[in-house]
Amino acid sequence: MFYILAIILLIIFLSTAIKVLREYERGAVFRLGRILERAKGPGIVIIIPIIDRLVKVSLRLVTMDVPPQDVITRDNVSIKVDAVIYFRVMEPNSAIIEVENYLCATSQLAQTTLRSVCGQVELDELLAERDKINTTLQQILDRSTDQWGIKVSTVEVKHIELPPEMQRAMAKQAEAERERRSKVINAQGEFQAAAKLREAAQIIQDYPYALQLRYLQTLREIAAQSNSKTLFPIPIDLFKPFTTRK
């Protein structure tokens, strides 16, 4: 009976003393309330029951959605902005002892930072320079979470929701811009056509016979396009070279 009880106690001791941590896990060990200097793992970790307490921390990359935030931009436009952040725990001990819940703390910090950064820029800058906004958010969050042993690698603004009246105003602005570009392109085409006509007039002025050759070519094109008879006057200048020839 004593041996059976001893075996049972040994099994319970081993089950509480031996912990297995996966490759992406580390364990912060508290011994009598004081944390050990180095985190344990991965693999088999032996702790002292009752005296030690193991807290597991994942080192995998965490993807966290930032819920939509109401933001008033610098030019007084009310919008809603959401984002996504990517971060991982670099120092397990700091993530446990420096903050009560590092996931919740990072989420709250990301929300306040998103409102603050987007509120300092104008709407056009927010729409056109999203990469710059993402970089600013990432740098601010990374500096703030560094003391928690967390590394923020990427921050991406996902969606910017505009009020309906602002959407209509932007649509009208885009339409006006497209119309302006169309008029500019038409004006450039007219200018180039006029320049070519000027060059052609200069050539005809320097070489009068070019006009006669163009006249004959036009007659040939008219005759090829229609089966009906075409009457046309023959200019006297066409025979002038033959009459003035010596």
Secondary structure, DSSP 8 states (H G I E B T S, - for coil): -HHHHHHHHHHHHHHHHEEEE-TTEEEEEEETTEE-SS-B-SEEEE--TTTEEEEEEE-S-EEEEEEEEEEE-TT--EEEEEEEEEEEES-HHHHHHS-S-HHHHHHHHHHHHHHHHHHTS-HHHHHH-HHHHHHHHHHHHHHHHGGGTEEEEEEEEEEEE--HHHHHHHHHHHHHHHHHHHHHHHHHHHHHHHHHHHHHHHHHHH-THHHHHHHHHHHHHHHHH-SS-------GGGTHHHHS--
